[in-house]
Amino acid sequence: MILILLLWPLGIVPVMAAANGLIDQRLSIQLFPEEHRLEGRAVLTPADSNSELPEMFRLAVGADIDAVTTDGKPTDFTFDKGLLQIPPGSEVSNLTISYRVRFDDPVPQDFVGIEDPSFGIAATIMPQGSFLSDNSGWHPLPVDRQSRFHVTIIGPPGLYGVTAGRLVELDSSATRSQTIWQTRLPQSSLALAAGYYQVKREDLGEIQLLAFTSVENAALAADYLESCREYMQLYQALFGPYPYAKFAVVENFYPTGYGLPGWTLLGSSVIRLPFIRTTSLPHEIAHAWWGNAIEIDYQSGNWGEGLATYVADYYLQELYAPAEAFEYRRKILRDYATLVEAGDDLPLTDFRSRMTKRDQAVGYGKAAMVFHMLRKLIGDEAFWQGLQATARDGLGKHFAWSDLRRHFEAASAMDLSVFFRQWTRRAGAPQLRLADVSVIPVDAGWQVSGSILQEEPVYDLAVPLRLETATHKHDQTFDLAGSQKPFVFTVNARPISLTVDPESNLFRKLYPEELPATVNNLRASKAPLVVVSTGSEALLGASRDLLRGLQWHQAPVMSEEDYLRQQPPGRDLLMLGWPKSLDLRPILPAGFTAAANQFSIGDKTYAEAQDVLFMVMASHEDHHVTGYFLPGSLAASRDTARRIPHYGRYSYLVFRVGSNQVKATWETEHSPLKILFEKEPIP
């Protein structure tokens, strides 16, 4: 028998302000995985003298309620369509609800191509694992009330349950297991996961760091906990005290990537990916502050995903790899231009959650850039002070974009109404161009002048310009509040180039010629066509996961011979295998070669059966693209096909034995926002 008893350390529980209606819940849940059901017992008591027991609860629609008692005596109740109602009573000290419910949402056998990150699963109890979302009604939810929870989860031997709160006890015997959790912050509801876990624990001061992993992935626990420690220390320095008593990395039996109050739920296939500890993990830890301890007023827009993206996915690049941070900003702009159509855009105040790639480009990418521009506008000190004040004042509350604005205004002593209005309430992005640029010799050297223009509707922008000479970069920022702003540079050396927003610090709509062809172009295609190269017919079946992941599973398919004969216009193509016809082979950039059984990039040649090249090339005649899937064998194609769609921001990819070796994006040669003067005559 294993017994871990964990007591609340002295001083960790903050004194909470008296909250009218706060409830204390003691939940006892027994899981029966083979039967896909749970038996639950909830004992509710008022948290203080100002609280009264609720009379209305939400519970899973399919629940069977065995009994409801008040102060130990049976009481009448009604239960209809998931709403449980208790007759009003006076001076009732406790309410007990006993119930049973079956959860068996089907888990897809194949997850490729499913855009919904929940995979349609709200709650499921299975022998291989269980997940009950916080809106599934697995425990009674007092309507418009919050609770503090003490949760006991009982299951077969070796099965442990995880939910919010501090781990109080973990107990396993020959007949059953038991896990006990206790929350200190009021919450509206809880999520729960359960599985046959190996448990590893470390502490960071009074914060529990926990890993619940399968036997197969137990070796990963130590590295995950070390990463948790690193990110927790960083974010506490930036945001203020961590708001929960623990952070747990929990393995799920299907490929989720959830951030929950005090824990993250990562699928078995996800947790093994080497980059997750530096991408998804810090993102989910950041959600402890932004979206969990401070809840989001979804009616006014979900700001939490954009902020978590900025302080995790982006900011860590800025700290440790500034060149990668620059690339990250450029990729955000490219994603938006590629995946968001003019008539299919939405303002940030309308973004709720990610269901499509468009949603991700707006609610994650654009929102992250808004926080980046805000930081540039008000400065680092005011930005981080604003976040710290938000974290402190928003604890346990629902915050909207307007609440964030209020705290950033206080920290910066600036009126940010125009900034927040144009970036959160308006769909779209500004589009800029240069006009009337001239270069003339002057006594002091050279004078470069012109105008920055923007299309209607105009934005209030701080537009950076850079004039380069052979020895120096001259940077100026121009306030553009209307449709036009003149500019002048005077330099003592011959100008070489003029660039608008050279560091990609401004969210804007890119021009087509600024966009390299990427995997996302294929995902966004409105006119897809699969062309099977001569001799590669067997590759069509082996590419099924690739087509599903690109959302091309219903695209028409043609042979190479039929395509050459018919030449259907206006199509994005996916070539499966190396084309026999020279007309269908791409014009490769310098350093690239390709043939039927091998390819090379620079001085590296790939000719093994497990090598795979995937690349996307732009057409010079129109705005369409062609993808080339060039595996060394059918086995390699099957192993790699499902991975390619996850690299949407890249132009070419190399895999060996299913592992990514190369990922890169073509450099674009032209931009309406860059002038190379060495190619222009200067008087």
C-alpha positions in Angstrom: 0.0 0.0 0.0 1.2 3.5 -1.0 0.2 6.4 1.1 1.2 10.0 0.5 -0.3 12.5 3.0 0.2 16.2 2.2 -0.9 18.8 4.7 -1.6 22.5 4.0 1.6 24.4 4.9 1.1 27.1 7.5 0.5 30.5 6.0 -0.3 29.5 2.4 -4.0 29.9 2.6 -4.8 33.6 1.9 -7.6 35.3 3.8 -10.4 35.6 1.3 -12.8 38.5 1.4 -16.3 37.5 2.6 -18.3 36.6 -0.6 -22.0 36.5 -0.4 -23.1 33.1 -1.7 -19.7 31.3 -1.4 -20.2 27.6 -0.9 -18.0 24.9 0.5 -18.3 21.6 -1.4 -17.1 18.2 -0.3 -17.2 15.9 -3.3 -16.7 12.2 -3.1 -16.5 10.6 -6.6 -16.0 6.9 -7.4 -15.1 6.0 -10.9 -16.1 2.7 -12.6 -14.1 2.8 -15.8 -15.3 -0.5 -17.2 -18.9 0.7 -16.9 -18.2 4.3 -18.1 -19.8 5.8 -15.0 -19.3 7.5 -11.7 -21.1 7.6 -8.4 -21.0 11.0 -6.7 -21.9 12.5 -3.4 -21.7 16.3 -2.9 -22.1 17.8 0.6 -22.6 21.6 0.4 -22.4 24.0 3.3 -22.4 27.8 3.4 -18.9 29.2 3.5 -19.7 31.8 6.1 -22.6 33.5 7.9 -23.4 35.7 4.9 -23.9 32.7 2.5 -27.0 30.7 1.9 -27.3 27.4 0.3 -28.3 27.6 -3.4 -31.6 26.3 -4.7 -30.6 25.7 -8.3 -27.9 23.5 -9.7 -26.7 22.2 -13.1 -25.9 18.6 -13.4 -25.3 16.3 -16.4 -28.5 15.8 -18.3 -28.2 12.0 -18.1 -27.6 11.9 -14.3 -29.7 9.7 -12.0 -30.2 11.4 -8.7 -30.5 8.9 -5.8 -31.2 11.2 -3.0 -31.2 14.9 -1.9 -31.1 15.7 1.9 -31.0 18.8 3.9 -29.5 18.5 7.4 -29.7 14.7 6.9 -33.4 14.7 6.1 -34.8 13.8 2.6 -36.2 16.8 0.7 -38.2 17.2 -2.4 -36.5 18.2 -5.6 -37.1 18.4 -9.4 -34.6 17.5 -12.1 -35.3 18.4 -15.7 -33.0 18.9 -18.6 -29.9 19.1 -16.4 -31.4 21.6 -13.9 -31.8 20.5 -10.3 -34.1 22.6 -8.1 -34.4 22.4 -4.4 -37.3 24.0 -2.5 -36.2 27.1 -0.6 -35.5 26.4 3.1 -34.6 28.5 6.1 -31.5 28.0 8.2 -30.4 24.9 6.4 -26.8 24.1 7.4 -26.0 21.5 4.8 -27.3 19.9 1.6 -26.3 16.5 0.3 -26.8 15.3 -3.3 -26.2 11.7 -4.2 -26.2 10.8 -7.9 -24.9 8.5 -10.7 -24.0 9.4 -14.2 -22.6 7.6 -17.3 -20.1 9.4 -19.5 -19.1 7.8 -22.7 -18.4 10.4 -25.4 -16.8 8.5 -28.3 -13.1 9.1 -28.7 -12.1 9.3 -32.4 -9.8 6.5 -33.6 -8.0 8.9 -35.9 -7.4 12.6 -34.9 -5.8 13.8 -38.1 -7.6 16.7 -39.7 -9.9 17.4 -36.8 -9.7 21.2 -36.1 -11.8 21.2 -32.9 -9.2 20.9 -30.1 -11.7 19.1 -27.9 -12.3 16.5 -30.6 -16.0 16.7 -29.6 -15.3 15.1 -26.2 -16.9 16.8 -23.2 -16.7 13.9 -20.9 -15.7 10.2 -21.1 -14.9 7.5 -18.6 -13.0 4.6 -20.1 -10.5 1.9 -18.9 -7.7 3.6 -20.8 -8.4 6.9 -19.1 -11.1 9.5 -18.2 -11.6 13.2 -18.8 -14.6 15.2 -17.5 -14.6 18.8 -18.6 -15.6 21.6 -16.3 -18.9 22.2 -18.2 -19.9 18.5 -18.5 -21.9 18.6 -15.2 -20.0 15.7 -13.5 -20.6 17.4 -10.2 -23.4 19.8 -9.1 -22.8 23.4 -10.3 -24.6 26.0 -8.2 -26.1 28.5 -10.6 -24.3 31.8 -10.5 -22.3 30.8 -7.4 -18.8 29.8 -6.7 -17.4 27.1 -4.4 -14.4 26.0 -2.6 -13.8 22.3 -3.1 -12.6 19.3 -1.2 -12.6 16.4 -3.7 -12.0 12.7 -3.0 -11.6 10.6 -6.1 -11.8 6.8 -5.7 -11.0 4.2 -8.3 -9.6 0.8 -8.9 -6.1 0.1 -7.6 -3.5 2.3 -9.3 -6.0 4.7 -10.8 -5.5 8.3 -9.7 -7.7 11.3 -10.3 -6.5 14.9 -10.8 -8.4 18.1 -10.5 -7.8 21.6 -9.2 -6.3 22.4 -5.8 -3.5 21.1 -3.6 -2.9 17.4 -3.4 -3.8 16.4 0.1 -3.6 12.6 0.0 -2.7 9.9 -2.5 -3.5 6.4 -1.3 -3.3 3.1 -3.2 -4.1 -0.4 -1.8 -4.8 -3.8 -3.2 -8.5 -3.0 -3.4 -8.8 0.6 -4.4 -7.0 4.0 -4.9 -7.9 7.4 -3.5 -6.8 10.9 -4.4 -7.8 13.9 -2.4 -7.6 17.6 -3.5 -8.5 20.8 -1.8 -8.9 24.2 -3.5 -8.2 27.5 -1.8 -9.6 29.8 -4.5 -13.3 29.9 -5.3 -14.2 28.4 -8.6 -17.4 27.9 -10.5 -16.6 24.3 -11.6 -13.9 21.7 -11.9 -12.5 19.5 -14.6 -11.2 16.0 -13.8 -8.8 13.5 -15.4 -8.0 10.0 -14.3 -5.6 7.3 -15.3 -3.2 4.7 -14.2 -0.4 7.1 -13.4 3.1 7.1 -12.1 3.4 10.1 -9.8 6.5 12.3 -9.3 6.6 15.4 -7.0 8.9 18.3 -6.3 8.3 21.6 -4.5 9.0 25.2 -5.4 8.7 26.9 -2.0 5.2 26.1 -1.0 4.0 25.3 -4.5 3.7 21.6 -5.4 5.1 20.6 -8.8 3.6 17.3 -9.9 3.8 14.9 -12.8 1.1 12.2 -13.5 2.4 10.1 -16.4 1.9 6.6 -17.8 4.5 4.0 -17.2 5.7 4.4 -20.8 6.3 8.1 -20.3 7.4 8.1 -16.7 11.0 8.9 -17.7 9.9 12.3 -19.0 8.6 13.5 -15.6 11.8 14.8 -14.2 12.5 17.0 -17.2 9.0 18.3 -17.2 9.2 19.3 -13.5 12.5 21.0 -14.1 10.9 23.1 -16.9 7.9 23.9 -14.7 10.3 25.2 -12.0 12.1 27.4 -14.6 8.9 28.9 -16.1 7.3 29.3 -12.7 10.2 31.4 -11.4 10.3 33.5 -14.6 6.6 34.2 -14.6 6.4 35.0 -10.9 9.1 37.7 -11.5 7.0 39.1 -14.4 3.4 38.7 -13.1 3.6 38.3 -9.4 2.9 35.4 -7.1 1.7 32.1 -8.7 -2.1 32.0 -7.8 -2.4 28.2 -7.1 -1.1 25.7 -4.6 0.2 23.4 -7.3 1.0 22.9 -10.9 0.7 19.4 -12.4 1.6 18.0 -15.7 -1.0 15.3 -16.4 -1.0 12.8 -19.2 -4.2 12.2 -21.2 -5.0 9.1 -23.3 -6.0 11.2 -26.3 -4.0 14.2 -27.8 -5.2 17.2 -25.8 -3.3 20.3 -24.9 -5.4 21.9 -22.1 -4.6 24.5 -19.6 -6.6 24.2 -16.4 -6.5 25.9 -13.0 -3.2 24.6 -11.6 -2.6 21.9 -14.1 -2.2 21.0 -17.8 -3.6 18.0 -19.6 -1.3 16.7 -22.4 -2.0 13.7 -24.6 0.3 10.7 -24.5 1.5 11.4 -28.1 1.8 15.1 -27.3 3.8 14.8 -24.1 6.5 12.9 -25.9 7.2 15.6 -28.5 10.6 17.2 -27.6 9.4 20.8 -28.3 6.4 20.7 -26.0 8.4 21.6 -22.9 9.5 24.9 -24.6 6.2 25.7 -26.3 2.9 24.3 -25.0 4.1 23.9 -21.4 5.0 27.6 -20.7 1.8 28.6 -22.6 -0.3 26.5 -20.2 1.6 27.7 -17.2 0.9 31.3 -18.3 -2.8 30.5 -18.4 -2.6 29.9 -14.6 -2.7 33.7 -14.4 -4.4 34.6 -17.7 -7.6 32.7 -18.1 -7.8 30.6 -14.9 -7.1 32.7 -11.8 -8.3 35.7 -13.7 -11.2 34.4 -15.7 -12.2 35.8 -19.0 -15.3 37.8 -19.7 -16.0 35.9 -23.0 -18.9 38.1 -24.0 -16.3 40.9 -24.6 -13.8 38.6 -26.2 -11.2 36.1 -25.2 -8.0 38.0 -24.5 -6.3 35.1 -22.6 -5.1 33.1 -25.6 -3.4 36.1 -27.1 -1.7 37.1 -23.9 -0.5 33.6 -23.1 0.8 33.3 -26.7 2.7 36.6 -26.2 4.3 35.9 -22.8 5.1 32.3 -23.6 5.4 31.3 -27.3 6.7 34.7 -28.3 8.5 36.2 -25.3 10.6 33.2 -24.5 12.0 33.5 -28.1 12.8 37.1 -27.4 14.6 36.2 -24.2 16.6 33.3 -25.5 16.7 33.6 -29.3 16.0 37.2 -30.6 16.4 36.2 -34.2 13.7 33.6 -33.7 11.5 36.2 -32.1 11.8 38.3 -35.3 10.8 35.3 -37.3 7.8 34.6 -35.0 6.5 38.1 -35.6 6.8 37.7 -39.3 5.1 34.3 -39.2 2.1 35.8 -37.3 1.7 38.4 -40.1 2.0 35.7 -42.7 -0.5 33.4 -41.0 -3.0 36.2 -40.8 -2.5 37.2 -44.5 -2.8 33.5 -45.6 -5.6 32.2 -43.4 -7.9 35.1 -42.9 -10.0 36.4 -45.8 -11.3 39.9 -45.9 -15.0 38.8 -45.6 -14.2 36.1 -43.0 -12.4 38.3 -40.4 -13.6 39.1 -36.9 -12.6 41.6 -34.2 -10.8 40.4 -31.1 -13.9 41.3 -29.1 -15.8 38.5 -31.1 -13.1 35.8 -30.6 -14.2 33.1 -28.2 -12.1 30.0 -28.9 -10.1 28.3 -31.5 -12.2 26.1 -33.8 -10.4 26.9 -37.1 -7.0 28.1 -38.4 -8.7 31.5 -39.0 -9.6 31.7 -35.3 -6.1 30.9 -34.3 -4.6 33.5 -36.7 -6.8 36.1 -35.1 -7.4 35.2 -31.5 -3.8 33.9 -30.9 -1.6 35.6 -33.5 -3.2 39.1 -34.0 -3.9 39.4 -30.2 -0.3 38.5 -29.4 0.8 41.3 -31.8 -1.6 43.7 -30.1 0.1 43.1 -26.8 3.5 43.5 -28.5 2.5 46.8 -30.0 1.1 47.9 -26.6 4.4 47.1 -24.9 6.3 49.1 -27.6 3.9 52.0 -27.1 4.0 52.3 -23.3 7.4 50.7 -22.6 8.6 47.6 -20.8 8.3 49.0 -17.2 4.7 50.1 -17.6 3.7 46.9 -19.5 4.9 44.5 -16.9 3.6 46.7 -14.1 0.2 46.7 -15.8 0.2 42.9 -16.0 1.2 42.7 -12.3 -1.6 45.0 -11.3 -4.0 43.0 -13.5 -2.9 39.8 -11.9 -3.3 41.2 -8.4 -6.7 43.0 -8.9 -8.3 40.4 -11.2 -7.8 37.3 -8.9 -11.0 35.4 -8.8 -12.8 37.9 -11.1 -13.9 38.0 -14.7 -11.9 40.5 -16.7 -12.6 42.0 -20.1 -10.4 43.9 -22.6 -11.6 47.1 -20.9 -10.2 45.9 -17.5 -6.8 45.3 -19.1 -6.9 48.7 -20.7 -7.8 50.3 -17.3 -4.7 48.7 -15.7 -2.3 49.6 -18.5 -3.5 53.2 -18.5 -2.9 53.4 -14.8 0.6 51.9 -15.2 1.6 54.2 -18.1 -0.4 57.4 -17.3 -1.5 57.3 -20.9 -4.9 57.4 -22.6 -5.1 54.1 -24.5 -8.7 54.4 -25.6 -7.9 54.8 -29.3 -5.3 52.0 -29.2 -7.7 49.4 -27.7 -10.7 50.6 -29.7 -9.0 50.2 -33.1 -7.2 46.9 -32.3 -9.8 45.0 -30.4 -13.2 46.3 -31.8 -12.3 46.4 -35.5 -11.7 43.5 -37.8 -8.9 43.7 -40.3 -5.5 45.3 -40.3 -3.9 48.4 -41.8 -2.3 48.2 -45.2 0.6 50.6 -45.8 2.6 51.7 -48.9 5.3 54.1 -49.9 4.7 56.9 -52.4 6.6 59.7 -54.1 10.0 58.5 -52.7 12.9 60.7 -54.0 16.6 60.9 -53.3 18.5 64.1 -53.9 22.0 65.3 -53.1 22.3 68.1 -50.5 25.2 69.9 -48.9 25.2 67.6 -46.0 25.0 64.4 -48.1 21.7 62.9 -49.3 18.0 63.6 -48.6 15.4 60.9 -48.9 11.8 62.0 -48.8 8.4 60.6 -49.6 5.1 59.7 -47.9 3.6 56.8 -46.0 0.1 56.0 -47.2 -2.6 53.8 -45.7 -5.9 52.5 -47.1 -9.2 53.4 -45.5 -10.4 52.8 -42.9 -7.3 54.4 -41.3 -5.6 53.4 -38.1 -3.7 55.6 -35.6 -0.2 54.1 -36.0 3.4 54.7 -35.0 5.2 53.6 -38.2 8.9 52.7 -38.0 11.1 53.5 -41.1 14.7 52.5 -41.6 17.1 54.1 -44.1 20.3 52.1 -44.6 23.6 53.3 -45.8 26.7 51.2 -46.3 27.8 51.9 -42.7 24.7 52.8 -40.7 21.0 52.1 -40.0 18.9 55.3 -39.6 15.7 54.6 -37.7 12.7 57.0 -37.3 9.2 56.5 -36.2 6.4 58.6 -37.8 2.9 59.1 -36.3 0.4 58.2 -39.0 -3.2 59.1 -37.9 -4.7 59.8 -41.4 -4.2 58.5 -44.8 -0.8 60.1 -45.5 2.3 61.1 -43.6 5.3 62.8 -45.3 8.8 61.8 -44.1 12.4 63.1 -44.6 15.8 61.6 -43.9 19.0 63.5 -44.3 22.1 61.3 -44.2 25.8 61.9 -45.0 26.3 58.7 -47.0 24.7 57.3 -50.2 21.4 55.5 -49.2 21.1 51.8 -50.0 17.6 50.9 -48.9 14.4 52.3 -47.3 12.1 49.9 -45.4 8.8 50.3 -43.6 8.6 48.4 -40.3 11.9 46.5 -40.9 11.6 44.5 -37.6 7.9 43.5 -38.2 6.8 45.2 -34.9 3.5 46.5 -36.5 0.5 44.3 -37.2 -0.5 45.0 -40.8 -1.8 43.3 -43.8 0.9 41.9 -46.0 1.0 42.2 -49.8 0.9 39.0 -51.8 4.5 39.5 -52.9 5.6 39.6 -49.3 4.2 36.1 -48.7 6.4 33.1 -49.2 4.5 29.9 -50.1 4.0 27.8 -47.0 2.0 24.7 -45.9 -0.7 27.1 -44.7 -1.3 28.2 -48.3 -2.4 24.6 -49.0 -4.6 24.5 -45.9 -6.3 27.7 -47.0 -6.8 26.6 -50.6 -10.3 27.1 -52.1 -9.4 25.2 -55.3 -7.3 22.2 -54.3 -6.3 19.5 -56.8 -4.2 16.4 -56.1 -2.0 15.2 -58.9 -0.5 11.7 -58.7 2.9 11.5 -60.5 3.4 8.8 -63.0 4.7 5.7 -61.1 3.6 7.0 -57.7 0.1 5.6 -57.8 0.6 3.7 -54.5 1.4 7.0 -52.8 -2.2 8.2 -52.9 -3.3 5.7 -50.3 -0.2 6.3 -48.1 -0.9 10.1 -48.2 -4.4 9.8 -46.7 -3.4 11.5 -43.4 -1.7 14.3 -45.2 -4.8 15.0 -47.2 -7.0 15.0 -44.1 -4.6 17.2 -42.2 -4.6 19.7 -45.0 -8.4 19.5 -45.2 -7.9 18.1 -48.8 -9.6 14.8 -48.2 -12.4 15.7 -50.6 -10.1 17.3 -53.2 -10.4 15.9 -56.7 -7.5 13.6 -57.8 -6.0 13.4 -61.3 -3.1 11.4 -62.7 -0.1 13.3 -64.1 -1.1 12.3 -67.6 -4.7 13.6 -67.2 -3.5 16.9 -65.7 -1.1 17.5 -68.6 -3.9 16.8 -71.1 -6.6 18.9 -69.4 -4.5 21.7 -67.8 -7.4 22.8 -65.4 -6.7 26.5 -64.6 -6.9 28.3 -61.2 -5.8 25.4 -59.0 -3.5 24.8 -56.1 -1.7 21.6 -56.6 -0.4 18.8 -54.4 2.0 16.6 -56.4 2.4 13.2 -54.9 5.8 11.9 -56.0 8.4 13.4 -58.4 6.8 14.3 -61.7 7.9 12.6 -64.8 7.1 15.7 -66.9 9.6 18.5 -66.8 6.7 20.9 -67.1 5.5 19.9 -63.6 8.9 20.0 -61.9 9.6 23.0 -59.8 12.3 25.6 -60.5 14.3 25.0 -57.4 16.2 27.8 -55.6 20.0 27.8 -55.4 21.3 25.0 -53.2 18.4 22.7 -53.9 18.3 19.6 -56.1 15.6 16.9 -56.3 15.1 13.7 -58.2 12.9 10.6 -57.9 14.9 8.9 -55.1 17.0 11.6 -53.5 17.2 15.3 -52.8 19.8 17.7 -51.4 19.8 21.0 -49.5 23.1 22.8 -49.4 25.8 20.2 -48.9 23.5 17.7 -47.3 22.1 14.9 -49.5 19.1 12.7 -48.5 18.8 9.4 -50.2 17.6 7.0 -47.6 14.2 5.1 -47.7 13.1 7.0 -44.6 13.9 10.5 -45.9 11.0 12.7 -46.9 11.0 16.2 -48.5 7.8 18.3 -48.5 7.9 21.8 -50.1 5.5 24.4 -51.3 6.3 26.6 -54.3 4.6 29.7 -55.5 3.4 30.2 -59.0 4.8 33.2 -60.9 1.8 33.4 -63.1 -0.9 33.7 -60.5 -1.4 33.5 -56.7 -1.6 29.7 -56.6 0.8 27.3 -55.0 2.1 23.8 -55.6 3.1 21.4 -52.9 5.5 18.5 -53.5 5.4 15.3 -51.3 8.6 13.4 -52.0 9.0 10.4 -49.7 11.8 7.8 -50.0 9.3 5.0 -49.5 5.7 4.2 -48.8 6.5 3.5 -45.2 8.2 6.9 -44.8 5.2 8.6 -46.4 2.7 6.9 -43.9 4.9 7.9 -41.0 5.3 11.5 -42.0 2.0 12.4 -43.7 0.2 13.2 -40.5 3.0 15.4 -39.2 3.3 17.8 -42.1 0.1 19.8 -41.5 1.4 20.8 -38.1 4.2 22.8 -39.7 1.9 25.3 -41.4 4.2 28.3 -41.2 7.1 26.6 -43.1 7.8 26.4 -46.9 9.9 23.2 -46.9 10.4 20.3 -44.5 12.7 17.4 -44.2 11.9 14.3 -42.2 14.0 11.2 -41.4 12.5 8.2 -39.7 9.5 10.4 -38.9 11.6 13.1 -37.1 11.8 16.6 -38.4 15.3 17.5 -39.6 14.8 20.7 -41.4 12.0 23.4 -41.3 12.4 26.7 -43.1 10.6 29.4 -45.0 11.5 30.9 -48.3 12.8 34.4 -48.3 10.7 36.8 -50.3 12.5 39.1 -52.8 10.1 41.9 -53.2 8.0 44.2 -51.0 6.1 47.4 -51.8 7.4 48.6 -48.4 11.1 48.3 -49.3 13.0 50.2 -51.9 16.6 49.2 -52.9 18.3 52.3 -54.1 21.2 50.6 -55.7 18.8 49.3 -58.3 17.4 52.8 -58.9 19.2 55.7 -60.6 20.2 58.4 -58.1 21.0 61.8 -59.5 
